[in-house]
């Protein structure tokens, strides 16, 4: 199953792709070059911390009560939690719903990129 919308590299490099919700996808290198300095970096870090707290609050609310337990793979759980929080902080709340397989796909790439 493909995530929507379809994104072409050409669109990103020639001004970006305007999405139906009014947001814009653009060349990530240009975006981060602008964002990783001074005040914008401070804002992004603060948003990331806020999102990490929000995701931890959500996860804490899901802890079973009454002595029951649930076993999870801590590496996968923490990887997904941090990836979701930081992605939402950087790209906004509409990005992951538009690309629901993004986090798994990035970690699949990361897992296999050094094996060749």
VMD Tcl script that draws the C-alpha trace (Angstrom):
set ca {
  {0.00 0.00 0.00}
  {1.39 3.39 -0.99}
  {1.25 6.43 1.24}
  {-0.49 9.45 -0.26}
  {0.21 11.97 -1.69}
  {2.70 10.98 -4.36}
  {5.88 13.02 -3.96}
  {8.38 13.49 -6.75}
  {11.94 14.64 -6.06}
  {11.56 17.17 -8.89}
  {8.64 18.78 -7.01}
  {10.69 19.11 -3.84}
  {13.69 20.63 -5.60}
  {11.67 23.12 -7.65}
  {9.79 24.96 -4.94}
  {8.08 22.17 -3.05}
  {4.78 20.36 -3.20}
  {1.66 22.09 -1.86}
  {-0.64 19.72 0.01}
  {-4.43 19.89 0.26}
  {-4.25 20.94 3.93}
  {-2.32 24.09 2.97}
  {1.05 22.80 4.11}
  {4.07 22.41 1.85}
  {6.67 19.68 1.42}
  {10.02 20.96 0.23}
  {13.60 19.85 -0.22}
  {14.58 18.63 3.26}
  {18.18 19.87 2.89}
  {17.01 23.44 2.26}
  {14.50 23.21 5.07}
  {16.99 21.97 7.66}
  {19.69 24.39 6.51}
  {17.31 27.23 7.46}
  {16.03 25.59 10.63}
  {19.21 24.42 12.32}
  {20.45 27.82 13.44}
  {19.90 29.94 16.53}
  {16.26 30.65 17.43}
  {14.69 28.19 14.95}
  {16.84 25.41 16.43}
  {15.76 26.39 19.95}
  {12.10 26.34 18.86}
  {12.50 22.92 17.20}
  {14.20 21.52 20.31}
  {11.43 22.88 22.55}
  {8.75 21.41 20.25}
  {10.55 18.07 20.32}
  {10.64 18.03 24.12}
  {6.93 18.97 24.24}
  {6.05 16.19 21.79}
  {8.15 13.63 23.67}
  {6.27 14.60 26.84}
  {2.90 14.31 25.05}
  {3.73 10.86 23.69}
  {5.03 9.70 27.09}
  {1.84 11.00 28.72}
  {-0.23 9.04 26.19}
  {1.82 5.90 26.76}
  {1.60 6.30 30.55}
  {-2.18 6.49 30.28}
  {-2.11 3.13 28.47}
  {-0.26 1.27 31.24}
  {-2.47 -1.59 32.44}
  {-3.81 -1.23 35.97}
  {-4.81 -3.77 38.57}
  {-1.61 -5.78 38.55}
  {-1.81 -6.81 34.90}
  {1.16 -6.30 32.63}
  {2.08 -6.07 28.99}
  {5.47 -7.04 27.62}
  {6.96 -4.88 24.87}
  {10.25 -4.75 23.01}
  {11.84 -1.72 24.67}
  {14.06 -0.87 21.69}
  {11.11 -0.86 19.27}
  {8.86 0.98 21.75}
  {11.41 3.74 22.43}
  {12.43 3.97 18.76}
  {8.82 4.48 17.70}
  {8.04 6.86 20.55}
  {10.99 9.16 19.84}
  {10.57 8.94 16.06}
  {6.90 9.87 16.30}
  {7.53 12.74 18.71}
  {10.39 14.34 16.78}
  {8.74 13.85 13.38}
  {5.59 15.53 14.68}
  {7.62 18.35 16.25}
  {9.50 19.04 13.01}
  {6.82 18.45 10.37}
  {3.60 19.07 12.29}
  {0.68 16.86 13.30}
  {-0.57 16.13 9.76}
  {2.63 14.57 8.40}
  {2.54 11.09 9.96}
  {-1.16 10.54 9.22}
  {-0.38 11.36 5.57}
  {2.58 8.93 5.57}
  {1.69 6.25 8.16}
  {4.50 3.85 7.18}
  {7.23 6.48 7.32}
  {8.78 5.53 10.65}
  {8.86 1.81 9.88}
  {10.24 2.50 6.39}
  {13.02 4.74 7.73}
  {14.05 2.13 10.29}
  {13.95 -0.61 7.63}
  {16.30 1.54 5.56}
  {18.54 2.21 8.54}
  {18.69 -1.48 9.38}
  {19.68 -2.49 5.86}
  {21.78 0.38 4.59}
  {25.06 -0.85 6.05}
  {24.61 -4.51 5.13}
  {25.68 -4.21 1.51}
}
mol new
graphics top color blue
foreach p $ca { graphics top sphere $p radius 0.5 }
foreach p [lrange $ca 0 end-1] q [lrange $ca 1 end] { graphics top cylinder $p $q radius 0.2 }
display resetview
